[in-house]
């Protein structure tokens, strides 16, 4: 059975209007069409439904959000310019092929697919936005309600990325039976200690490990400030010391040492001190 362009348009319109539309993929363009591929998907912006059009041309992607009326008015032009269309809905997949005689359809019933209307898909961070976390609030990364501030969102992402490395390292140490339920950790060149507080919170409050953490830095005002925050947060096994890496003797042995963006030769000293203390893991990034 052959279908005309109105039939194909009506499939889109009906599924969009009934909130069943998931995605439309237009490929194999006609000779007259400058676009190699076009994707359509529904998005909700400020409570209103739009259709996002993603167009590919000259190895570049272009995005535009159309109102439903704008989308419906443009559909025929998009449909006629492509020989192959895949329409995904919440209950079926429809393969549309176009030739000189018209359109042919191949339908496949599916179950379990959900319509995703979020404009920006939320990343699954270890520490979530919109969830109050005391140390992030205290450090000014979050508001009291748990919303990450716009100015500190890069810092929020950095903290989460760092915790992903910590999680991978922790998993490896446990799989190799190098640690059990307790750890001694040192942060050499801790600075303002965003990552030190994040590590303590994650290992103590999320992973429920028995830990001792020390942050070391040469700046006395920074150390005083960080110790004050640790006390307010009741991070009882976290302390900050003023001192030189080469002269650190607080622990006889450690499980993990990290030194991120420490200046000058501090990274080299951190690695050397880590080896002296028998560190099971050393995470270091030069300045």
Secondary structure, DSSP 8 states (H G I E B T S, - for coil): --B-HHHHHHHHHHHHHTT-EEEEEEEEE-TT---SEEEEEEEEETTEEEEEEEEEETTEEEEEEE-HHHHHHHHHHHHHTEEEEEEEESSEEEEEEEETTEEEEEEEE--S-----BSS-----SS-TTS--HHHHHTTSB-TTS-B-GGGHHHHHHHHHHHHHHHHHHHHHHHTTS-SSEEEEEEET-TT-HHHHHHHIIIIIIS--EEEEEEEES-HHHHHHHHHHHHHTT-TTEEEEE--GGG--S-S--SEEEEEEE-TTHHHHHHHHHHHTT-SEEEEEE-
